[in-house]
Amino acid sequence: MNNIKTARTKYPVIDLIKKRWSPRSYSNKTISETEINTLLEAASWAPSGNNLQPWEFHYASRGSEAFDKIFQCLMPGNQAWAGKASHLIISLALIKNEETGKENIYATHDLGMANALLLLQGAEMGIYGRQMAGFDRNKLTEIFSFSEAKFPVCLIALGYPDTAEQLDEINKAKEIAQRDRKSLHEFAVKL
């Protein structure tokens, strides 16, 4: 059964972009360490200013103490479904050089590029991720002792998708809803 919601685009884009989406429903299948390393390798090839690669990914597999610690930092709406993910990832922007104190104002942009490549690689492998901003950043920073130079931008739930039927009614409705995006004229301006 195909649980993937493929994007319907107005203009032709590559199939991998159409295939990438952010499910809430995950199967019990575990992502292997080799697969995680492949996803992280893909992220490492993201463009970054001066090739600084100003990001870190801290990840934990379902059933581990670290997974539970990340999970407890999620907002209740995300906790309703994220516990079934195979892995949770903390996606951090290195916003300041810890040795020089110099700020990197492009770190969050570069991290976003790395996240995108990780997710596209995952979609190619049948592994899907949902980025979440709904988490307690202060609690997460305290639990994992992140310095002020490391800014947790988002958390990512990763796993193999499953059917929407396993979700509560609110999340099931979101899971089966049609995918849509703003039209080009709403965000693109020809000068």
Sequence and secondary structure as in RCSB ss.txt:
>XXXX:A:sequence
MNNIKTARTKYPVIDLIKKRWSPRSYSNKTISETEINTLLEAASWAPSGNNLQPWEFHYASRGSEAFDKIFQCLM
PGNQAWAGKASHLIISLALIKNEETGKENIYATHDLGMANALLLLQGAEMGIYGRQMAGFDRNKLTEIFSFSEAK
FPVCLIALGYPDTAEQLDEINKAKEIAQRDRKSLHEFAVKL
>XXXX:A:secstr
         SS   HHHHH    S B S    HHHHHHHHHHHHTS  GGG   EEEEEEETTSHHHHHHHTTB 
HHHHHHHTTSSEEEEEEEE B TTT  B TTHHHHHHHHHHHHHHHHHHHT EEEEE  B HHHHHHHHT  TTE
EEEEEEEEE B  GGGS HHHHHHHHS      GGGT    
